[in-house]
């Protein structure tokens, strides 16, 4: 049966003539098949396409995964080509190559089959998603191994595959031994020394954070990209922009995701959106399959390989990325609609050494409950003040989990994300600095869904804190080298920012407990153990530290004009206790299962998330 | 070559430091001391050399920030530390103001004008050379208002939070400034109202409009409340925590402000007022409304400031707030004369307004001339006010500086301290530093002294024979003798209580007597060590 799919779709009224022309022009330009563009760039829904095929008398194989395959046949296929044309030759049967195809009229594929196997194709029509699933599963091993081991091979010192280096283990155990010996020999003096060290560290860390917040807040009116500059952007001159969307069991969010992506102000053909689905994630896979409206992303199925982490999925997707720039969004993210254009404009303005631009993150469901309010306070302070502060002082910026925009080639050169690190973003930020690159901050926000459920929150936070520990351990394997690479300022910033965070949360409940005992039970033994000046320092730290941290949170939401959240900053000491629980969980996991990815459930919020349209 | 360059400013600042130090050392040689600096010297000695519970002294001595500022200079000399701090601090104040002026005005005349004030204004010299905390008050005050005005213009959180931090500093330099917050309450509503995006320009109609629209009303309330929180939560929380610390460590919420062991001015203020009001030549304290007039006379440049901001109601209100504040202080603390720093703040505020708005003046030549005339007037009235101050310390400053003859706060104390310094190092002396801190400030070694911060003070008070060799007692002529247990009555009562105990007068000045603890039977001293 010879039929032209474009004709079919136009005749069935699923495509207009102009859309057809537009697709064909882009297919010519990009090398992608007509049907690939039609299905992944928002022209036609898969259900409508199936409907057209069925009406035209075609039969669609609903269970291609059960088809037999011959490895020799598969070995002659390149995975990117299979992606581009949506086909997969499986085996040779009756002198023909049994080939899964989404569009039966793809002459390029038919020619390729004839040329490669010297016989005609026996076309088995099936869904593009199933072809993608099978092609990645059957041909993706080389790619998935590269996504896991590339960094280890290329730059083993930057990989968290080894959690503790030998030197670090020796240091930790010697330190524990010294403290134990000290406590046995002179309990009082050793306690004093520990107390003073912890107190000083706390105070310096908090004052450093206050300083950063003030430096950051000073530039709150600074517009990295102005509206005027944005207005001048020429759509035709924009480069291809890859968006990676790593998801796992996010079936509830797929519709929202499409809505958010459609709102992005960027030429449709210049977006290369890749939804990265794990091989075993049937939920999301089926949710995409069952969509009854056009999707604007391409699905990439990540074959199973340990560790099952987001960075591994991103590395996998990166190998098929076509853009000049690349960013990552989570499924529930709502970026400012002009974010991509702003980033391109800023990249054009910045010197070459800038390879990444981080957008601010905030939450759309901030008023949902106590936890979301606290989370919003924290994020406002982190992304609006801390990161701009670090940026201004030229200190390594730990990237946020999403909305970090990269120059794709430089990202590849850098070794991409470390799949063994559970906060690969923070690690990548430091690694970029260490390799002489720079990161900038942009005045654009992506709204995410704040975790609104305590257990889920602790799971997420324990992963973040574990990741911070991993990142700290990786980069502190050779402190002298790190100083050489990022300078003293960067080194101290790294220690007080990345290193101090887990330690602070680990120590906080202990200190609080001692203080409560001291005040409530009037423990005289504490007074006899510590000299006055040590007690003074500790109390001063506790008071000043808590007040300042609360205040920093207040000023951050003040800037965002979330006035109703200001008083919630007072509840921070309780919120920090939740951090402490997560920190202990993270520490435990760091030791027993360092690469385990604590999955955060999204889509729990009942708050409607409007698009953040920037006028 | 521009004088407003950072390097030039730094050089001028260093020159000012040297100038102030010369003044300070000169005054020091003439034995000019004041209670505040002596108090800091004594407390610093306790913190660094004392034996016993120093935590309370360390944490609850008030005002806290000026006290800690002297720590920077204690390695040089305990005695000179406060004046070194004030000399350097005043020069820093100059640098801060000049730097702002240089950035905004780019006209050396204004810096020259500022320099003239900082070189010749007696109030500034008093600030720099007295060792008092005025320099820190002025710095914090300047930063507070500077950032407030910047906030009005830019609406950035940075400036409002720096203003808030400065307010914390101000309160911890002088607790009375906590009342300043009171007058900002209505002002902040005005600021918020101004920031709302309304078509109406007139404030009262804006208010009417915002109260009658639910969404605007919510916005107004939320924003006003948020601004209150950002502005005042830090100072108020800091005060609350400080008060709680006072409660836990001294069992009194207001220990830092009301105990003579924690702050220097409780007794001094009280005594100076008692002294003046019971004097034969009764001196009328400041009368409420005249106080503002006195301020205008002291710092006429403030009128220029008001004129410069005439187009913005809340800017003018901001400038008027310190007037309301001092009037309030006068009512609240009716038995205390208004100290010199409360006048000086107006001079600083006026100059700040000039720095912020001078560019808008068209006739620059005339304006600069006017400022020069006003500066000279300020210098004259600065001198006049200091010379005729109701506060003895302030009068003393000019007398020592010019006539080389003050009322001698220190001479008596130095004599006693010299005597104590001559005693063997293993002797123990009972001293109540509520009023005897000037003596302790001049002693070389405070370890032999038993003072109230130490746990054994009460035991030593009840059984001096077992703990000390000497007791320092305030004479009846000492005007502060009613505020210490160690006065004449103590000697009589303890003699009655312990029959075998007696005291031998070994050294005496007008205000103090040093007694040696002896036995009646032998006339010899108690074997302190054996008796313990």
Interface residues (C-beta under 8 A of the other chain):
Chain A: X214 X217 X218 X220 X221 X519 X532 X533 X535 X536 X539 X540 X543 X547 X550 X551 X554 X555 X556 X558 X559 X561 X563 X564 X566 X567
Chain B: X53 X54 X55 X58 X59 X154 X156 X157 X158 X160 X161 X162 X164 X222 X223 X225 X226 X227 X229 X230 X233 X234 X237 X238 X241 X245 X248
